């Protein structure tokens, strides 16, 4: 007689998954928090707790009062296998990220899966310097990653990973003094190109609107504009702004009231460029009749704006392929791979024109 098939409960499946991962040595120091682990396994916390209780009774897990779950001594039957997990660490939660960033994450997951790797995404808010190290310590203790991809991370976090043996690369620009491998859109080169385009149109006072943030790209863009203007006898007018629509509107109004009123404006982030465009149109400003506008990054909604802003864009498919190859090379022991800069393509749009006659 054939054996009768048994129903397997959801918690039983979670037990099998966790038992296998523990024996593989996935979490050598401690398990992730229950909320993180439940999200990773796509189960409720009650189901997860039931499974953790089973493993504790089996002697594979232990927990101290107020501490996280840890592998019990001897829970790993052999030396930990090389990790097949790549973790993308972002300073912004998914619902606040741009279309381009979300598309990159989704495509990266697919490319890494083909290469035999699992992609996990972790949100790590950028906080005070003394807190960044503790956050990173907790994060790396929870997950043994083959490669850490740092996206829009502060100088403190980049330096923390540079000092540690964890393999890491930067998605974006490195801060000063950081020598981790990186893949970036060369937004500084785009800014120099934009300054040249505007100068050829006759603009001699070029404004630059930048977010006040702990990220490396803004400083590179400012330096690029100042160098480009110095070589063309043009005057850069740089202004930083705090987050939020009102702060951006106030910064734009301040630029237009200044003695060195710019006739063209370069905006770094695409959502800020959309805010600037709507604010200027609401003020009755003619684009490009009174002011020319350029965005250094692209996003899907800018294609629907009227007038459509001049901007710099990138083929996401090619960018993701480069990122996946770089991450896999970092994950494998050996010589660190070279960094890669990608120059974005220029879309003239409909917000470029000569400066007004009175300028």
N, C-alpha and C positions, 0 to 999 in steps of 0.2 A: 504494500500500500504506500502511495506517495505521501510524504509528510504534508501536513496541513499548513498552508502559508499563514504567517503571523502578521497581524497589523502592527506597524511600527508607529509609535506616537511621535509627535513633533519634538517633544523634549528628548526622546530616545535618539532621534536623528542628531540633535544638537550635542548630546553626550558623545556620539560617535565622532562627530567633527572635531569637538574639543579634545577628545582623547587622542585622536590622530595628530592634531597640531601640537599638543603637548609633547608627544613622543618624538616628533620631528624637531623639537626644540625651538618652536616659533616664538615663544615668550620665555626666555631664559630667566628673567628677573621677576617680572610680575605681569599679570594679565591686564588688559585695558580695563577702564571703568565699566560698570555694568551697562550704562547708557550707550557708551561707544560700542561695546561688544554686542549688545542687542541690535543696534543699528547695522553693524557689520554682518550679522547673521540673519537680519530681517525677521526677528522674532520679538515677542513681547518680553518685558523684564521678568514677568512671572514664569514664563517658559524657560528663560535663561537660568533663573535662580534654581528651578527644579533640576536642571541639568548640572549646574555647579554643585548642588547638594549631593547628587549621585557620585560625581567625581571625587568629592571630599570623602565620602564614605568608602570609596575604593582606595583611598590613600594617595591619589594623584594630585590633590590640591590641599592647600592649607591657608588659613586666614587668621590674622591676629586681630584683636579688638581695634576697630577703627582703621584697619589697614585694608589694602586690596588683596584680592586672591593671588596666591603665589604658587608656583609648582612645588610640590613636596620633594624632599631629597630623594633622588633615584627615579623621579617621574620620567626623565628622559632616558630612554634605554640605550642611546648611543649619542655620539657627538652630533651637535646640531648640523643639519644639512645647510648648504648655502641657501640663503633666503631667495625666494622668487617674488618678493613683494617690493614694489616701488611706491613711495609715498610722495604725493604732491602736497606741500604745505603752503597754504594761501593765507594772507592777512585779511581777506575779504570773504564773507560767507557767500554761498553760491547765488542767493537771490539778489546780491548787490553787484555781481560781476557782469562784465559786458558780454554781448553776444559773441564776440571773438573769443574771449576767455572760456566761455561755456563750451563753444564748439571745439576749441583746442583740447579741453579736458575729455570730452566725449570721444573724439577721434584718437587721442592718445591712449585711452583705455583699450580701444579696438586694436591699435597697432601693437601695444605691449602684450595683449593676449595672444596675438599671433606669434610673438617671440617667446612665449612661455612664461610671461610675468603677469602678476595681478597688480592693478593700480588701486591704491586707496587715496582718498582726499581728506585732509585734515585742515580745519580752520583754527588758526592760531593768531588771535588779535595781538597787534603790536603795542606793547605796554612799556612801562618804565624799564630802564636798563637792568636794574637789579632783578626784575621779574622775568625778563626774557630768558635768562639762563635756567631758571627753575622750570619754566614752561617747557623748554627744550629737553631738560633732563627727564621730566615726566613723560614727554612724548616718545623719546627714544627708548625709555625703559618699557613702555607698553608694546612697542612694535619693533621687531628686528627687521630692518629694511635693507634691501640690496642697494638702494639708491634713494636719496632724499632730493626732491626737486623743490627749490625755494622760490616761490613766486610772490613778488611785491613784498618782500620781507625787509625788516629794518637792518641797519648796520650792525647792531648788537647781535641779532640772530645769525646773520651771515658770518660774523667773526666767531661766534660760538661754534658753528659747524666747521669752520676752518681750523680751529684748534683741536678738534676731536677726530678720532679715526673713522667716524661714520662717513661713507662715501656720499658726496653731495655735489649738486650742480645748481646754478642760479638760472632761473627763467626770467630774463631781464638783465639789467645792468648791475654790475658789482659796485659796492661802495669802495671808497678810497682805502687802499691797504688790503683789500680782499682779493685773493688770487684763485678762487674756485673757478672751475670751468663754467662757461655760461653760453646760453643761446639767447640772443636778443634781437629785436627789431632796432636797427640803428637810428633811433629817433633824433640823435644829435646831428647825424648826417642829413636827415630829412629837414631839420631846422635850418641848416646851412643852405640846403638847396632852396627852401622856401624863401630865405632872405635874398638869394640871388634872383629868383623869379620876381619877387616884389621890387627889387632894385631896378631890374630891367624895365619894369612897368613905370618907373619914375618915383617910387616911394623912397623917401629919405628919413622918415621917422617911422620905425617899425616897432609896434608894441608886442609884448609877450606876456601872456596870462598863464600863471603856473599855480598848481595846487600846493599849499603848504603842507608837506607830508614828509615822513621819514624815509622816503624811497630815493634811490640813487639817480633815477632818470631825470628828475627836475633840474638838479644841479648841472648835469651834462648839457641839457638843452640851453640853459642860460649861458653857460660858457661858450657854446657853439654860436649862439646869436651874437654875443659880444665880439667874438673873433671875426665872424662874417661881416658885421657892420664896420669894424675897424679897418678891414681891408677894402671897403667900398665907400668910405666917407659918409656912412649913414649913422643915424643915431638910434640906439636901442632904448626902448622904454619898457622896463621890466616891472611887473607887479605880481605879487603873490596874493592868494586869497584863501580864506578858510573854507571848509566844506559847506555846502548848502546853496540853494538857489539865490537867496537874498544876498549872501556874501559875494557871490559871483557878480550879481547885478550892481552892487555897490562898487566893486572893483572896476567894472567896466565904466560906470559913470565917473569914477575918479580919474580914470585914464583920459576920458573925453573932456574933462574939465581942466586937465593939467596944462601948464604953459607949453610943454612939449607934446602937444596933442598928436598922437600917432594917426597916420592915414591908412595904416594897415595893421591888422591884429593877428598874431599867431597864438592859437590856443592848443594846449598839450592834449587834453583828454577829450574824447568825442562827446560824452554827455555834457561836459562843460561848454563845448562848442555849440551844441544844440541850445543850451540855456542862453548863451551869448547871442545867438542868432535870433531867438524869439524875443529876447529883451530889447535888442536894437530895433527890430521891426516894430515892437510895441511903442518904442520912443519915436517912431516916425523916421528912423535913419534909413537911408537908401543904400542897399548893398548891391553892387559895389560902387555906386555913385559917390557916396560920402566916405565909405570905409570898406576896405577889402578884408576878407576873413579866410584864414587857413587853419585846418585842424591837422595835428601831427599824427593822429590815429584815426581809424575808421570804425564805424559800426553800422549795422544794418539800417537803423532808423535814419541815418543821414542821407540815404538814397531817396527817402520819401520827403525830405525837407524841400521847401521852396522859398528862396532859391537854394539849389543843392550846393552845399559848401565844397570848396576846394579842400582836398585832404590827401593823406597818404595811406595806402592799403597794402595788404599782403595776402598772398594765396595761402589759405589755411592748410590745405592738404600738403603742400610742400614743406611748410613750416613744421607741421606735426611729424612728418617723416624724419626730418632732421632731429627734432626733439627726441623722438623714440630711439633713433640710432645712438644719439649722444647718451641718453639715460642707460641704455643697455651696455655701452662701453664703460661708463662709470661703474655700473654694477659688477662688471667682471674685473677680477684682479689684474693688475698690469700697469702699463704706463698711462697716466692721466691723458684723456683726449684733449685736442685743441679746442679752444673756444670758437664760437661761430657768431658772426654778425650778419644780419640779413637787411639789405636796404629795401625799404618798401617802395611800391610803385606810386607815382604821382597822378592824381585825378584832378584836372583843372577845375571842374565844377563850374558854378555860375556866380561865385562871389569874388572873383578877381577882376580888377580893372585898374586904370590909372588913378592917381590921387586927384581929388577935386581941384579945380583951377585956382581957388583961393589959397591952396596950400603951397 
